[in-house]
Amino acid sequence: MTKDIRLTLKIWRQEDSHAKGRLETYSADSISTDMSFLEMLDMVNEELTLAGKEPIAFDHDCREGICGQCGCVINGRPHGPEKATTLCQLHMRHFSDGDTLFIEPFRARAFKVIKDLAVDRSPFDKIIQAGGYISANIGGVPDANTILIPQEVAEKAMDAAACIGCGACVAACPNASAMLFVGAKVSHLSLLPQGRPEAAQRVQAMLKAMDRLCFGNCSNERECEAECPKEISIVNIARLNREFIKAGLFSSGG
């Protein structure tokens, strides 16, 4: 049943990556439990704008849980308390009247704060540019069944390809590691025949880019898997490590 709740919001405000940030307190009154979390922030911003104050900056785009653009940390958890749910799909019915919410940006050295809750996740794009693709001759599109792929392999590849690149894995990891993201991208290409020819080059280039962009390494905390809104498995990190070892053996002539 729909009802209205009142919340106390402690929101991180920061002008840019060089400025000193702070938590500011706001009251959110008459919040419908049918609202999404971003709609609640929209309502708070409308009140701030009408009062002549600076609205809160936050990332968003599709608001359907598929683009990976939204994301912030709510009470210490990326995307909030609900499992397998992006921030834009999180609804206010999961909070209680009188709750206090601490809302902060994703914390990682690689993710510079643009403003308030918005962070720069372009390092993910640079990792993809390093090797997250296949090379193919252009021309006519081949039939879908030209290359036969076992269903089990196709399912594993599709599970890995579900990654939306939101960055929750990095924010959840105590090392700010991007291994789950890179593992998902390497897995969904290396499992399919089209991605095998460049597999060794791909994994080496993407991991090198990850290190260069100041992401940490994996220490098997599994926080990334727990907070991933698309439930990407750390099996993909194991596959990434295997691909990297194989690439090293082949490149050394072993």
Secondary structure, DSSP 8 states (H G I E B T S, - for coil): ---EEEEEEEEEE-SSTTS--EEEEEEEEEEETTSBHHHHHHHHHHHHHHTT--------S-SSSSS-----EETTEET-SSTT--GGG-BGGGS-TT-EEEEE---BTTB-EEETTEE--HHHHHHHHHH-S-----SS---TTSS---HHHHHHHHHHHT----SHHHHHSTT-B-HHHHHHHHHHHHTSGGGSTTHHHHHHHHHHHHHHTT-B---S--HHHHH-TT---THHHHHHHHHHHHHHHHHTT-
